[in-house]
Amino acid sequence: MEIGTYIGGTGYIEEVAAYIRVSTQEQKMHGISLDAQVEKLEEYAKANNLKIVEWYKDEGVSARKLIKKRPELQRMIHDAEKKKFKRIIFIKLDRFFRSVAEYHECMKILDANHVTWTATEEKYDLSTANGRAFVNMKIVIAELEADQTSERIKIVNDYKVKEGLPLFGTQSLPICFCVKQPEPGERHKYIDKDPKYEALMYDAIAYVLKYHSVRGAMTHVNAKYGLNVGYNVLYNALQNEMLMGTYKGNPNYCPPYVDAETFAALQRIIKNNIKRTPQNRIYLFSGLITCPECGRRLTAGMHTNKRKLADGTVRPHKYAMYRCMNANRDKKCNFKTCVMEITLEGKMLEQVRTILDMKRAIVESISESKEVTYRYNLEELEKELGRLNYSWQKGRIASPEEYDRQYDELTQKIHEARAERSSTPTYDYTHIEDVLSGDWKAIYNELNPEHRRAFWRSFVEEIQLDWQIGNAARKQIKDIKFF
């Protein structure tokens, strides 16, 4: 049965869906705007006795993207399954798809629901084998053109990265960087620290390193500088490799805020930050505890009990606790136990020093007497790369080919040197022994919750439990992974 409206003597109006799509690059280069497509489709519908019952508009989306990453296309497919229309119109085939595989994936669903399509600016005959083959050929050509364009853009971008040139504007950079106009005598724009946010970023980094809280750092710097920097903005900036001056293999892409070692420490801290934790709740061990059954990190939450007071009144009493969501929500784990924070804190205070001493003794017993020797001097290679970039910028290297050859050789050696060092395990518990020295427990008892949280996170990366309710002997710390 046709989907449409009969209007007496004037005939039958077919009800159709209209799909339009434009990527940002296409609109910039060719002016293929959404409005232009809307105008063309409205004219076509009026001339051909069609009624557009729904518009589907994917803006800033490439036709090479997977169906699941094109929200309006997904919505249109779902509506086709609901029998809302029997035809889709769009101006050209490359507005619909530029991927053969994704086109056929979509057509499986449309064919099953007897939905066809029409390209209003092009003519295709899907009723014959030759017509369908021609459609496939057109999509293959469109896919090839998209791939070639992507390759050209990649080559240009790789060159820009090597030269330290910005790939995008200030609004797309981490908050602490900006694009500067070239100085007199220079030819290109460059990336520099943003004067408006430079001091703020240094303060945020120092706060996170000390207190292990990105949210706390956000509150601190906003209050200090009278700004309103969002959590995600700060969180993403702290995770960006540009913070140490590197980007996509260029170790001297922009001025650094921290060295590689400090950046690695920041990432360990950020990894254990829970983004959804309310600001007024401080969980000492959130993100640190692993489930003894499935290995998933336990999730922090509040447990409420009713407490009867001396005067007979009953008041709710809240306890911080940790649970495995694989067990309590997804039913994929057997560890349904709630780990109470107050109990775990007591066990940590009791066992942390013992576990540290045991690990230190093991390291001392298996450590080798000879020093580790490396194939490359990483520090010297990085200096040499800096000299190479400087020579190229000053015009002291004759050709781009020679620069590329030297650059590729040096970056390959740097990559091998870093891989060599990362594969060599080193264990030094001296800094932890300094923390757990003297009357450290008495000092700990004087700390507020935020500082207690920072205390544990300054040297604990993971807590492994041997835990079971109803058996006090099984409420123990199995192991602690230290930084």
Stockholm file with secondary structure:
# STOCKHOLM 1.0

chainA/1-483         MEIGTYIGGTGYIEEVAAYIRVSTQEQKMHGISLDAQVEKLEEYAKANNLKIVEWYKDEGVSARKLIKKRPELQRMIHDAEKKKFKRIIFIKLDRFFRSVAEYHECMKILDANHVTWTATEEKYDLSTANGRAFVNMKIVIAELEADQTSERIKIVNDYKVKEGLPLFGTQSLPICFCVKQPEPGERHKYIDKDPKYEALMYDAIAYVLKYHSVRGAMTHVNAKYGLNVGYNVLYNALQNEMLMGTYKGNPNYCPPYVDAETFAALQRIIKNNIKRTPQNRIYLFSGLITCPECGRRLTAGMHTNKRKLADGTVRPHKYAMYRCMNANRDKKCNFKTCVMEITLEGKMLEQVRTILDMKRAIVESISESKEVTYRYNLEELEKELGRLNYSWQKGRIASPEEYDRQYDELTQKIHEARAERSSTPTYDYTHIEDVLSGDWKAIYNELNPEHRRAFWRSFVEEIQLDWQIGNAARKQIKDIKFF
#=GR chainA/1-483 SS CCCEEECGGGCEEEEEEEEEEECHHHHHHHCCCHHHHHHHHHHHHHHTTEEEEEEEEEESCCTTSCGGGCHHHHHHHHHHHTTSCSEEEESCHHHHCSCHHHHHHHHHHHHHTTCEEEETTSCCCTTSHHHHHHHHHHHHHHHHHHHHHHHHHHHHHHHHHHHTCCSSCGGGSCTTEEEECCCTTCCSCEEEECTTTHHHHHHHHHHHHHHCCHHHHHHHHHHHHTCCCCHHHHHHHHHCGGGGTCBTTBTTSSCCSSCHHHHHHHHHHHHTCCTTCCTTCCCTTTTTEECTTTCCBCEEEEEEEEEECTTSCEEEEEEEEEECHHHHTSCCCSCCCCEEHHHHHHHHHHHHHHHHHHHHHHHHHHCCSSCCCCSSCHHHHHHHHHHHHHHHHTTCSSCHHHHHHHHHHHHHHHHHHHHHHHTSCCCCCHHHHHHTCSSHHHHHHTSCHHHHHHHHHTTEEEEEEECCTTCGGGCEEEEEEEC
#=GC SS_cons         CCCEEECGGGCEEEEEEEEEEECHHHHHHHCCCHHHHHHHHHHHHHHTTEEEEEEEEEESCCTTSCGGGCHHHHHHHHHHHTTSCSEEEESCHHHHCSCHHHHHHHHHHHHHTTCEEEETTSCCCTTSHHHHHHHHHHHHHHHHHHHHHHHHHHHHHHHHHHHTCCSSCGGGSCTTEEEECCCTTCCSCEEEECTTTHHHHHHHHHHHHHHCCHHHHHHHHHHHHTCCCCHHHHHHHHHCGGGGTCBTTBTTSSCCSSCHHHHHHHHHHHHTCCTTCCTTCCCTTTTTEECTTTCCBCEEEEEEEEEECTTSCEEEEEEEEEECHHHHTSCCCSCCCCEEHHHHHHHHHHHHHHHHHHHHHHHHHHCCSSCCCCSSCHHHHHHHHHHHHHHHHTTCSSCHHHHHHHHHHHHHHHHHHHHHHHTSCCCCCHHHHHHTCSSHHHHHHTSCHHHHHHHHHTTEEEEEEECCTTCGGGCEEEEEEEC
//
